[in-house]
């Protein structure tokens, strides 16, 4: 069975329970495979990043295998406004969607989920085509001051790897969901001085596990989600929190994805 997110934002859980921790979110238009069903819950594998999680079976729409394959092979169009609305062309009902949502089967202002059509007149980008690297930071700044939320992927709440994944998604580059997974992608850089704006920096904890990621900026700065999406100092030691006047994250490695 296959499905697609037909709501604004859907929480994805670690286990099949409303009380289980949220590990990621589905945004409108993102599709997936249903791996198993348990009561009111479905374990899914998200097509975009192969992430597995549980969602409530009332919070998605089933799609055919043909539609799933179509969505998996066609160009992906992403919204580029913090919040916009789409309108059901038959009922005229409005649905708010957030930055980085996917517009399935999008053509001439209309996106389609099976036989249902929605009109969208906001800004968008073909995220199947990689953007110029300087545009990554322009996208990142749209999330500035978004509150930190474990498992979040929106400007209303986002975690560190959700932030980097969404910035890269909008700019046409696929990242895995979690920081330790993203750290396995791309080319490793040897020195901070080699890093360019738009590269990724990863940070570990006392056990040596990668637990944090941010996007390198010019002039020894980094933008990352810690309490909120913020800009701090950055050097070979790690992140220097401008408010605390102290280092808060220890640098582990640098990666160039683009």
C-alpha positions, -999 to 999 in steps of 0.1 A, spaced: 0 0 0 11 35 -7 1 69 7 6 106 5 4 134 31 -27 154 23 -26 176 54 -4 205 63 19 187 87 17 152 101 37 140 132 57 108 126 62 87 158 90 63 169 63 38 180 26 32 172 13 56 199 3 92 203 25 92 234 56 81 215 82 107 206 79 125 173 109 116 152 101 136 120 72 152 102 55 147 69 47 179 49 19 182 24 27 163 -8 53 139 5 46 103 -4 56 70 12 52 32 13 31 16 40 51 -13 55 27 -26 81 -5 -17 99 -10 -20 137 -45 -10 149 -49 27 140 -12 31 131 8 25 99 46 20 98 58 38 67 89 43 47 92 79 34 101 80 -3 122 111 0 148 99 26 139 62 33 130 72 69 108 47 87 83 58 113 47 54 125 17 77 115 -20 77 123 -39 60 95 -65 88 97 -38 113 87 -30 104 51 -46 95 18 -39 62 0 -26 64 -36 -21 38 -63 12 21 -72 10 40 -105 7 74 -87 35 64 -63 59 56 -92 48 87 -110 56 109 -79 89 91 -74 102 98 -110 88 132 -119 103 166 -111 96 178 -75 82 213 -70 86 228 -35 69 258 -20 92 287 -11 69 308 11 68 306 49 31 299 48 7 298 18 -27 283 11 -39 258 -15 -75 256 -25 -95 225 -33 -108 233 -68 -142 215 -62 -150 224 -26 -130 257 -24 -118 246 10 -85 261 20 -55 243 34 -24 261 48 9 247 38 44 255 50 78 263 35 92 233 17 59 215 11 57 194 -21 33 202 -49 25 167 -65 18 165 -102 21 203 -104 13 221 -136 1 256 -144 -9 264 -108 -27 231 -102 -14 201 -81 -32 168 -81 -35 139 -57 -53 112 -76 -86 128 -88 -84 157 -63 -71 190 -75 -57 220 -56 -49 254 -69 -17 272 -58 -6 307 -67 23 312 -44 60 310 -52 77 277 -58 109 261 -72 118 230 -92 138 213 -65 149 185 -88 174 210 -102 202 219 -77 204 257 -69 235 278 -68 253 273 -35 248 309 -25 211 304 -25 213 278 4 219 306 29 191 327 16 168 297 23 184 291 57 176 327 67 139 321 62 140 297 92 159 322 114 143 322 149 122 292 143 118 274 177 137 242 183 114 211 181 126 176 183 115 159 150 103 192 135 108 202 99 89 236 97 94 272 106 70 267 135 93 241 150 125 224 137 154 204 149 190 206 137 190 180 110 154 188 100 167 223 93 196 212 72 175 187 53 148 212 45 173 239 34 189 214 11 156 199 -1 143 233 -13 176 238 -31 175 205 -49 198 183 -28 187 153 -9 199 148 27 191 119 50 170 128 80 193 125 110 226 143 117 246 110 119 232 99 86 239 132 69 275 130 82 280 100 59 272 120 28 295 142 7 332 149 8 351 153 41 370 186 45 403 186 65 402 222 78 377 248 88 395 272 64 385 250 35 348 253 43 325 274 21 292 290 29 266 262 25 288 234 37 278 213 67 295 211 100 289 182 124 294 180 162 297 152 186 290 145 223 313 131 250 307 96 237 318 106 203 283 103 187 273 129 161 244 148 177 243 181 159 247 197 125 247 233 111 253 252 79 285 271 76 283 308 68 310 333 58 330 353 83 334 325 109 297 321 115 273 292 114 235 289 113 219 260 132 189 250 153 197 251 190 169 265 212 159 283 180 175 287 145 203 311 153 236 324 140 267 319 162 305 320 160 323 291 145 359 279 144 381 247 146 369 241 182 332 243 174 303 267 180 308 297 201 274 308 215 272 346 213 248 348 242 265 325 266 300 336 256 312 300 256 316 270 233 284 248 232 292 223 205 325 205 197 334 202 161 337 166 147 339 170 110 330 191 80 313 179 48 308 194 13 277 180 -3 276 204 -33 
